[in-house]
């Protein structure tokens, strides 16, 4: 099988993990990179062309697929343009800023017959995969996901993370989707039952405590953008009373070290979906729904 031609749009802090995974994979041929800042595309990866306009990149390169790792507020527009050009899309989480944007993208992808996929990279974490295997076949009664970090250490030059209009809010909008995806990976479709969200003076949500339900099972997601250091883990209690845990950073102590193997998983899964023509599968809209439910519950003081 020939390698699939792919372009990457957005060369911020996360793009290097995508580019490394795509470049190392026999499934992919990285043909182009794109960013609004000319200096970021001045020296593209070997064999790739550099662009400052993603529409021009789509027209000239005609890639089979596009990976979108631009700021959150640009996702919907870039994804829509790629889908309209017939390219499969892998978008960094969140897929868009709200469920309506996400649903519109999913509908467009179905109409055009192309794959739309969100890069929930934590689902490919080796420790989480081992946890899922250990609890397979058991009744999961309770899940707790902690996603704690100091955002300034992770954002680098991507200051848009701290702009609520561009990020979509703060920790709930940006880290929430990864955490919610882990919950639904274990429990199936979930709903927010209550939420407490703390904002800073700029309106960025810095901490959140969100409760969810999936049938009889319960889940809790704890998010923190002001945490000293980094803590990302999952705790599961099964119906027999046993407790199972996964430290998502275990064995990879260097800063962001765990991301390398996770994005290898993203690249492999995306290629498999494109080759199989898996159009119309859940594309990240459920995570957007849970983000919206969390903000709404926090604003209204809702407890169900």
C-alpha positions as CSV (number, residue, x, y, z in Angstrom):
1,X,0.0,0.0,0.0
2,X,1.2,3.5,-0.8
3,X,1.8,5.9,2.0
4,X,-1.0,8.4,2.5
5,X,-0.1,12.1,1.7
6,X,-0.7,14.3,4.8
7,X,-0.3,17.9,5.7
8,X,-0.1,19.5,9.2
9,X,-1.8,22.8,9.8
10,X,-0.6,24.7,12.9
11,X,3.0,24.4,14.2
12,X,2.6,25.2,17.9
13,X,3.8,23.2,20.9
14,X,1.9,20.0,20.1
15,X,2.7,19.9,16.4
16,X,6.1,18.3,17.0
17,X,4.6,15.2,18.4
18,X,2.3,14.8,15.4
19,X,5.1,15.5,12.9
20,X,7.5,13.0,14.6
21,X,4.8,10.3,14.6
22,X,3.8,10.9,11.0
23,X,7.4,11.1,9.8
24,X,8.3,7.8,11.5
25,X,5.2,5.9,10.2
26,X,5.3,3.9,6.9
27,X,1.6,4.8,6.6
28,X,2.2,8.5,6.1
29,X,4.1,10.7,3.7
30,X,4.4,14.2,5.2
31,X,4.1,16.5,2.2
32,X,3.4,19.9,3.7
33,X,3.2,22.0,6.9
34,X,1.3,25.2,7.3
35,X,1.3,28.0,9.9
36,X,0.3,31.7,9.8
37,X,3.8,32.7,11.0
38,X,6.3,32.6,8.1
39,X,9.2,31.8,10.4
40,X,7.6,28.6,11.5
41,X,7.5,27.2,8.0
42,X,10.8,28.7,6.8
43,X,12.5,25.3,7.4
44,X,9.9,22.6,6.9
45,X,10.7,18.9,7.5
46,X,12.6,17.1,4.7
47,X,10.4,16.4,1.8
48,X,7.6,18.8,3.0
49,X,6.6,22.2,1.5
50,X,5.9,25.1,3.8
51,X,2.7,27.2,3.5
52,X,1.2,30.2,5.4
53,X,-2.3,29.6,3.9
54,X,-4.0,26.2,4.5
55,X,-6.4,26.7,1.6
56,X,-3.5,27.1,-0.8
57,X,-1.8,24.1,0.7
58,X,-5.0,22.1,0.1
59,X,-5.2,23.3,-3.5
60,X,-1.6,22.7,-4.4
61,X,-0.8,19.5,-2.5
62,X,-4.2,17.8,-2.6
63,X,-3.3,15.6,0.5
64,X,-5.2,12.5,1.4
65,X,-5.4,13.8,5.0
66,X,-4.8,16.8,7.1
67,X,-3.8,17.0,10.8
68,X,-5.1,20.2,12.4
69,X,-3.1,21.4,15.4
70,X,-3.9,25.1,15.2
71,X,-5.4,27.2,18.1
72,X,-8.8,25.9,19.2
73,X,-10.8,28.7,17.7
74,X,-9.4,28.0,14.2
75,X,-10.3,24.2,14.2
76,X,-13.8,24.4,12.8
77,X,-12.8,26.6,9.8
78,X,-9.7,24.6,8.9
79,X,-11.4,21.3,9.3
80,X,-14.3,22.4,7.2
81,X,-12.0,23.6,4.4
82,X,-10.1,20.3,4.5
83,X,-13.3,18.2,4.4
84,X,-14.6,20.3,1.6
85,X,-11.4,19.5,-0.3
86,X,-11.9,15.8,0.2
87,X,-9.2,15.3,2.8
88,X,-9.6,13.1,5.9
89,X,-9.1,15.2,9.1
90,X,-7.4,14.4,12.4
91,X,-8.1,17.4,14.7
92,X,-6.4,18.1,17.9
93,X,-8.8,18.1,20.8
94,X,-11.2,19.8,21.1
95,X,-12.7,19.3,17.6
96,X,-14.3,22.8,17.8
97,X,-15.4,25.4,20.4
98,X,-18.9,24.1,20.9
99,X,-21.2,21.1,20.1
100,X,-22.9,22.9,17.2
101,X,-19.6,23.5,15.4
102,X,-18.6,19.9,16.0
103,X,-21.9,18.5,14.8
104,X,-21.8,20.6,11.6
105,X,-18.3,19.2,10.9
106,X,-19.4,15.7,11.5
107,X,-22.4,16.2,9.2
108,X,-20.1,17.7,6.5
109,X,-17.7,14.8,6.8
110,X,-20.5,12.2,6.3
111,X,-21.9,14.2,3.4
112,X,-18.4,14.3,1.7
113,X,-17.6,10.7,2.7
114,X,-14.4,11.5,4.5
115,X,-13.0,10.5,7.9
116,X,-13.2,13.0,10.7
117,X,-11.2,12.0,13.8
118,X,-10.2,13.7,17.0
119,X,-6.7,13.1,18.5
120,X,-7.6,12.0,22.0
121,X,-4.0,11.0,22.6
122,X,-4.4,9.8,26.1
123,X,-6.5,6.8,25.0
124,X,-3.3,5.4,23.4
125,X,-1.3,5.7,26.6
126,X,0.3,2.4,27.4
127,X,-0.6,2.6,31.1
128,X,-4.3,3.3,30.3
129,X,-4.3,0.5,27.8
130,X,-3.1,-1.9,30.5
131,X,-5.8,-0.6,32.9
132,X,-8.5,-1.2,30.3
133,X,-7.3,-4.7,29.7
134,X,-7.2,-5.5,33.5
135,X,-10.8,-4.3,34.0
136,X,-12.2,-5.8,30.8
137,X,-15.1,-8.1,31.5
138,X,-15.7,-6.5,35.0
139,X,-18.4,-4.1,36.0
140,X,-16.9,-0.7,36.3
141,X,-18.7,1.2,39.2
142,X,-16.6,4.3,39.5
143,X,-13.9,6.2,37.5
144,X,-11.8,9.1,38.6
145,X,-9.6,11.0,36.2
146,X,-7.1,13.6,37.4
147,X,-5.5,16.0,34.9
148,X,-3.4,18.4,36.8
149,X,-0.6,20.7,35.5
150,X,0.6,24.3,35.4
151,X,-0.6,25.5,32.0
152,X,2.1,28.2,31.6
153,X,4.7,25.4,31.6
154,X,2.9,23.5,28.9
155,X,1.7,26.3,26.6
156,X,5.1,27.7,25.7
157,X,4.7,30.5,23.1
158,X,1.1,29.4,22.5
159,X,-0.4,32.2,24.6
160,X,-3.8,31.6,23.1
161,X,-4.4,28.9,25.7
162,X,-4.9,31.7,28.2
163,X,-7.4,33.6,26.0
164,X,-10.8,32.2,26.8
165,X,-12.3,33.3,23.5
166,X,-9.6,31.4,21.5
167,X,-9.3,28.4,23.8
168,X,-13.0,28.0,24.5
169,X,-12.7,28.7,28.2
170,X,-9.7,27.1,30.0
171,X,-9.0,23.7,31.6
172,X,-12.5,22.4,31.0
173,X,-12.5,23.3,27.3
174,X,-8.9,22.1,26.6
175,X,-8.0,19.3,29.0
176,X,-11.6,18.3,29.7
177,X,-12.0,16.5,26.3
178,X,-9.1,14.1,27.0
179,X,-10.4,13.3,30.5
180,X,-14.0,12.9,29.3
181,X,-12.8,10.6,26.5
182,X,-11.1,8.3,29.0
183,X,-14.3,8.2,31.1
184,X,-16.4,7.3,28.1
185,X,-13.8,4.7,26.9
186,X,-14.5,2.9,30.2
187,X,-18.2,3.6,30.8
188,X,-19.8,4.4,27.4
189,X,-21.9,7.5,27.0
190,X,-21.8,9.7,30.1
191,X,-23.7,12.8,31.3
192,X,-22.5,15.6,33.6
193,X,-24.4,15.6,36.9
194,X,-22.7,18.5,38.6
195,X,-19.7,20.8,38.2
196,X,-17.7,23.4,40.1
197,X,-15.4,25.6,38.0
198,X,-13.0,28.2,39.3
199,X,-11.9,31.1,37.1
200,X,-9.0,33.6,37.4
201,X,-9.3,37.3,36.9
202,X,-9.0,37.0,33.1
203,X,-11.9,34.6,32.9
204,X,-9.8,31.5,32.3
205,X,-11.1,28.4,34.2
206,X,-8.1,27.2,36.2
207,X,-9.8,24.4,38.3
208,X,-12.8,22.1,37.9
209,X,-14.4,19.3,39.8
210,X,-16.9,17.5,37.5
211,X,-19.2,14.6,38.4
212,X,-20.7,12.3,35.7
213,X,-23.0,9.4,35.4
214,X,-23.2,6.5,32.9
215,X,-26.1,4.4,33.9
216,X,-25.4,3.1,37.4
217,X,-21.7,4.0,37.1
218,X,-20.3,7.2,38.4
219,X,-17.2,9.3,37.4
220,X,-15.3,12.3,38.6
221,X,-13.0,14.5,36.6
222,X,-10.6,16.7,38.4
223,X,-8.8,19.4,36.3
224,X,-6.2,22.0,37.5
225,X,-4.2,24.5,35.4
226,X,-2.4,25.9,38.5
227,X,-1.0,22.6,39.9
228,X,2.7,22.6,40.8
229,X,4.3,19.9,38.6
230,X,2.2,17.4,36.7
231,X,-0.2,14.6,37.7
232,X,-2.3,12.6,35.2
233,X,-3.9,9.4,36.3
234,X,-7.0,7.2,36.3
235,X,-8.5,5.3,39.2
236,X,-11.2,2.6,38.6
237,X,-13.3,0.8,41.2
238,X,-15.0,-2.3,39.9
239,X,-18.2,-3.8,41.1
240,X,-16.4,-6.4,43.2
241,X,-14.8,-3.6,45.2
242,X,-11.3,-3.9,43.7
243,X,-9.4,-0.7,42.8
244,X,-7.3,-0.4,39.7
245,X,-5.0,2.6,38.9
246,X,-3.0,3.9,35.9
247,X,-0.4,6.6,36.2
248,X,-0.3,8.0,32.7
249,X,3.2,9.4,33.2
250,X,4.7,6.2,34.7
251,X,8.0,5.2,33.2
252,X,8.3,8.4,31.2
253,X,9.5,11.0,33.7
254,X,10.8,13.6,31.3
255,X,8.7,16.7,30.5
256,X,6.0,15.6,28.0
257,X,7.8,12.3,27.4
258,X,4.6,10.2,27.5
259,X,3.3,12.1,24.5
260,X,5.7,10.6,22.0
261,X,4.2,7.1,22.2
262,X,0.7,8.4,22.5
263,X,0.9,10.3,19.2
264,X,2.4,7.3,17.5
265,X,-0.9,5.6,18.5
266,X,-2.9,8.6,17.1
267,X,-1.0,8.4,13.7
268,X,-1.6,4.6,13.5
269,X,-5.3,4.7,14.3
270,X,-5.9,7.6,12.0
271,X,-4.2,5.8,9.1
272,X,-6.3,2.6,9.8
273,X,-9.5,4.6,9.8
274,X,-8.6,6.4,6.5
275,X,-7.6,3.1,4.8
276,X,-10.8,1.4,6.0
277,X,-13.0,4.3,5.0
278,X,-14.5,4.5,8.5
279,X,-16.7,7.5,7.8
280,X,-19.4,8.6,10.2
281,X,-17.9,7.2,13.4
282,X,-18.0,9.4,16.5
283,X,-15.6,12.2,15.8
284,X,-15.2,14.0,19.1
285,X,-18.6,15.6,19.4
286,X,-19.5,13.7,22.6
287,X,-16.5,15.4,24.4
288,X,-17.8,18.8,23.2
289,X,-21.2,17.9,24.6
290,X,-19.7,17.1,28.0
291,X,-17.6,20.3,28.0
292,X,-20.8,22.3,27.4
293,X,-22.7,20.4,30.0
294,X,-20.0,21.0,32.6
295,X,-20.0,24.8,32.0
296,X,-23.8,24.9,32.0
297,X,-24.0,22.8,35.3
298,X,-21.4,25.0,37.0
299,X,-23.2,28.2,35.9
300,X,-26.5,27.0,37.0
301,X,-25.4,25.1,40.1
302,X,-27.1,22.0,38.7
303,X,-26.8,18.8,40.7
304,X,-28.7,15.7,39.3
